[in-house]
């Protein structure tokens, strides 16, 4: 919930969204952010690499999805893809 409020207040250039959150999961947070922020790239992050999780994140509004542990080089390339 806090991340949704901050995103709406700050309108960031990119959002890294953890999928497993204590109060509101990253899927719901992404959907709420997408209600007001349509174009900011959102990259879902999860420790779960199970079938369907990436698609569920994209269906919620994430542009991309990475599984933990995250390789630094892969993360930098993804950030460059959306911030260039």
ROSE-4610 file (N, C-alpha, C; in Angstrom, 1 decimal, always signed):
// ROSE-4610
residu = [X/X/X/X/X/X/X/X/X/X/X/X/X/X/X/X/X/X/X/X/X/X/X/X/X/X/X/X/X/X/X/X/X/X/X/X/X/X/X/X/X/X/X/X/X/X/X/X/X/X/X/X/X/X/X/X/X/X/X/X/X/X/X/X/X/X/X/X/X/X/X/X/X/X/X/X/X/X/X/X/X/X/X/X/X/X/X/X/X/X/X/X/X/X/X/X/X/X/X/X/X/X/X/X/X/X/X/X/X/X/X/X/X/X/X/X/X/X/X/X/X/X/X/X/X/X/X/X/X/X/X/X/X/X/X/X/X/X/X/X/X/X/X/X/X/X/X/X/X/X/X/X/X/X/X/X/X/X/X/X/X/X/X/X/X/X/X/X/X/X/X/X/X/X/X/X/X/X/X/X/X/X/X/X/X/X/X/X/X/X/X/X/X/X/X/X/X/X/X/X/X/X/X/X/X/X/X/X/X/X/X/X/X/X/X/X/X/X/X/X/X/X/X/X/X/X/X/X/X/X/X/X/X/X/X/X/X/X/X/X/X/X/X/X/X/X/X/X/X/X/X/X]
num = [1/1/1/2/2/2/3/3/3/4/4/4/5/5/5/6/6/6/7/7/7/8/8/8/9/9/9/10/10/10/11/11/11/12/12/12/13/13/13/14/14/14/15/15/15/16/16/16/17/17/17/18/18/18/19/19/19/20/20/20/21/21/21/22/22/22/23/23/23/24/24/24/25/25/25/26/26/26/27/27/27/28/28/28/29/29/29/30/30/30/31/31/31/32/32/32/33/33/33/34/34/34/35/35/35/36/36/36/37/37/37/38/38/38/39/39/39/40/40/40/41/41/41/42/42/42/43/43/43/44/44/44/45/45/45/46/46/46/47/47/47/48/48/48/49/49/49/50/50/50/51/51/51/52/52/52/53/53/53/54/54/54/55/55/55/56/56/56/57/57/57/58/58/58/59/59/59/60/60/60/61/61/61/62/62/62/63/63/63/64/64/64/65/65/65/66/66/66/67/67/67/68/68/68/69/69/69/70/70/70/71/71/71/72/72/72/73/73/73/74/74/74/75/75/75/76/76/76/77/77/77/78/78/78/79/79/79/80/80/80/81/81/81/82/82/82/83/83/83/84/84/84]
x = [+0.8/+0.0/+0.9/+2.0/+2.9/+3.5/+3.9/+4.5/+3.5/+2.3/+1.3/+1.2/+1.1/+1.0/+2.2/+3.4/+4.7/+4.7/+4.4/+4.4/+3.4/+2.3/+1.3/+1.8/+2.5/+3.0/+4.2/+5.1/+6.4/+6.4/+5.5/+5.5/+7.0/+7.5/+8.9/+9.1/+10.4/+10.8/+10.6/+10.7/+10.7/+10.3/+9.6/+9.3/+9.8/+10.5/+10.8/+9.8/+9.0/+7.9/+8.1/+8.3/+8.4/+7.0/+6.9/+5.6/+5.1/+6.0/+5.6/+5.8/+4.7/+4.7/+3.7/+4.0/+3.2/+1.7/+1.4/+0.0/-0.8/-0.2/-0.8/+0.2/-0.1/+0.9/+1.2/+2.3/+2.8/+1.9/+1.1/+0.1/-1.0/-1.5/-2.5/-2.0/-0.8/-0.1/+0.1/+0.5/+0.7/-0.6/-1.7/-3.0/-3.4/-3.2/-3.6/-2.8/-1.5/-0.6/-1.1/-1.4/-1.8/-3.1/-3.9/-5.1/-4.8/-3.7/-3.3/-2.1/-1.1/+0.1/+0.2/-0.1/-0.2/+1.1/+2.1/+3.2/+4.5/+4.6/+5.9/+6.1/+7.4/+7.7/+7.7/+7.1/+7.1/+7.7/+8.8/+9.4/+9.1/+8.4/+8.1/+9.3/+9.5/+10.6/+10.0/+10.5/+10.0/+11.0/+10.9/+11.7/+11.1/+10.0/+9.3/+9.4/+10.0/+10.1/+9.1/+8.0/+7.0/+6.3/+5.8/+5.0/+3.8/+3.6/+2.4/+2.7/+3.7/+4.0/+4.3/+5.2/+5.5/+4.3/+3.5/+2.3/+1.3/+1.2/+0.3/+0.8/+2.1/+2.7/+2.4/+2.6/+2.3/+0.8/+0.0/-1.5/-1.9/-1.1/-1.4/-0.9/+0.0/+0.5/+2.0/+2.7/+4.2/+4.6/+5.7/+6.2/+7.2/+7.8/+8.8/+8.8/+9.6/+9.6/+11.0/+11.5/+12.8/+12.7/+13.4/+13.4/+14.6/+14.5/+15.6/+16.3/+17.6/+18.5/+18.7/+18.8/+18.9/+20.4/+20.7/+22.0/+22.2/+23.2/+23.4/+23.4/+24.1/+24.2/+22.8/+22.0/+20.7/+19.8/+19.9/+19.1/+19.6/+20.9/+21.3/+20.8/+20.9/+20.4/+18.9/+18.1/+16.7/+16.4/+17.1/+17.0/+17.3/+18.4/+18.7/+17.7/+17.1/+16.0/+14.8/+14.5/+13.4/+13.7/+15.0/+15.4/+16.1/+16.4/+17.1/+16.2]
y = [-1.2/+0.0/+1.2/+1.2/+2.3/+2.6/+1.5/+1.7/+2.3/+1.9/+2.5/+4.0/+4.4/+5.8/+6.6/+6.0/+6.7/+6.8/+5.7/+5.8/+6.8/+6.9/+7.9/+9.4/+9.5/+10.8/+11.3/+10.3/+10.7/+10.5/+9.6/+9.3/+8.9/+7.8/+7.5/+7.1/+7.1/+6.7/+5.2/+4.4/+2.9/+2.4/+1.3/+0.7/-0.7/-1.1/-2.5/-3.0/-3.9/-4.4/-5.8/-5.9/-7.2/-7.8/-9.1/-9.7/-10.2/-10.6/-11.1/-10.0/-9.4/-8.3/-8.6/-8.0/-8.4/-8.0/-6.8/-6.4/-6.6/-6.1/-6.2/-6.8/-7.9/-8.5/-7.6/-7.9/-7.1/-7.0/-8.1/-8.1/-7.0/-7.0/-6.0/-4.6/-4.5/-3.1/-2.6/-3.5/-3.1/-2.7/-3.5/-3.1/-1.8/-1.5/-0.2/+1.0/+0.7/+1.8/+2.0/+1.0/+1.1/+1.9/+2.0/+2.8/+4.3/+4.7/+6.1/+6.4/+5.4/+5.6/+4.5/+4.9/+3.9/+3.6/+4.5/+4.2/+3.9/+4.2/+3.9/+2.4/+2.0/+0.6/+0.0/-1.2/-1.9/-3.3/-3.6/-4.9/-5.6/-6.8/-7.6/-8.4/-8.6/-9.3/-10.4/-11.6/-12.7/-13.8/-14.4/-15.6/-16.8/-16.7/-17.9/-17.9/-19.0/-19.1/-20.2/-20.3/-21.3/-20.9/-21.9/-21.6/-20.7/-19.8/-18.9/-17.6/-17.6/-16.4/-15.2/-15.4/-14.3/-13.8/-14.7/-14.2/-13.5/-14.0/-13.3/-11.9/-11.7/-10.4/-9.5/-10.0/-9.2/-8.9/-9.9/-9.6/-8.5/-8.4/-7.3/-6.0/-6.0/-4.7/-4.5/-5.6/-5.5/-5.6/-4.8/-4.9/-6.1/-6.4/-7.5/-8.2/-9.2/-10.1/-10.7/-10.6/-11.2/-12.1/-13.2/-14.1/-13.9/-14.0/-13.9/-15.3/-15.3/-14.2/-13.5/-12.2/-11.5/-11.3/-11.7/-11.5/-10.0/-9.3/-7.9/-7.5/-8.2/-7.9/-8.0/-8.9/-9.1/-7.9/-7.5/-6.4/-5.1/-4.9/-3.6/-3.6/-4.7/-4.7/-4.4/-4.9/-4.7/-3.2/-2.7/-1.3/-0.4/-0.7/+0.1/+0.0/-1.2/-1.4/-0.4/-0.1/+0.7/+2.2/+2.4/+3.8/+4.5/+3.9/+4.5/+5.4]
z = [+0.0/+0.0/+0.0/+0.8/+0.8/-0.5/-1.2/-2.6/-3.6/-3.5/-4.4/-4.1/-2.9/-2.6/-3.0/-2.8/-3.2/-4.8/-5.5/-6.9/-7.4/-6.9/-7.3/-7.0/-5.9/-5.5/-6.3/-6.6/-7.2/-8.7/-9.2/-10.6/-11.1/-10.6/-10.9/-12.4/-12.8/-14.2/-14.4/-13.3/-13.4/-12.0/-11.9/-10.6/-10.6/-9.5/-9.3/-8.2/-8.6/-7.8/-7.3/-5.9/-5.3/-5.4/-5.8/-5.9/-4.5/-3.7/-2.4/-1.3/-1.0/+0.0/+1.1/+2.3/+3.5/+3.5/+3.1/+3.2/+1.9/+0.8/-0.5/-1.4/-2.1/-3.0/-4.2/-4.8/-5.9/-7.1/-7.3/-8.4/-8.2/-7.0/-6.6/-6.6/-6.1/-6.0/-7.5/-8.4/-9.8/-10.4/-10.2/-10.7/-10.2/-8.9/-8.4/-9.0/-9.2/-9.8/-11.2/-11.9/-13.3/-13.5/-12.4/-12.5/-12.8/-12.3/-12.4/-13.3/-13.2/-14.0/-15.1/-16.3/-17.4/-18.1/-18.1/-19.0/-18.2/-17.0/-16.2/-16.3/-16.7/-16.7/-15.3/-15.1/-13.8/-14.1/-13.3/-13.4/-12.2/-12.3/-11.2/-10.8/-9.5/-8.9/-8.0/-8.2/-7.3/-7.1/-5.9/-5.6/-6.2/-6.8/-7.4/-8.9/-9.4/-10.8/-11.4/-10.8/-11.1/-12.4/-13.1/-14.3/-14.0/-14.8/-14.6/-13.9/-13.1/-12.3/-13.2/-14.2/-15.1/-15.8/-16.3/-17.0/-16.1/-14.9/-13.9/-13.6/-13.5/-13.3/-14.5/-15.7/-16.9/-17.0/-16.7/-16.7/-15.7/-14.6/-13.6/-14.1/-15.1/-15.6/-15.6/-15.1/-15.2/-16.6/-17.0/-18.3/-18.4/-17.3/-17.4/-16.0/-15.9/-14.7/-14.5/-13.3/-13.0/-11.8/-11.7/-10.6/-9.8/-8.4/-7.5/-7.4/-7.1/-7.0/-8.4/-8.4/-9.7/-10.0/-11.2/-11.8/-12.1/-11.6/-11.7/-13.2/-14.0/-15.5/-16.1/-15.8/-16.4/-15.9/-14.6/-14.1/-14.8/-15.0/-15.6/-17.1/-17.7/-19.1/-19.2/-18.3/-18.2/-17.9/-17.0/-16.6/-17.8/-18.5/-19.7/-20.8/-20.9/-21.9/-21.7/-20.4/-20.1/-19.9/-19.6/-19.2/-20.3/-21.4/-22.5/-23.3]
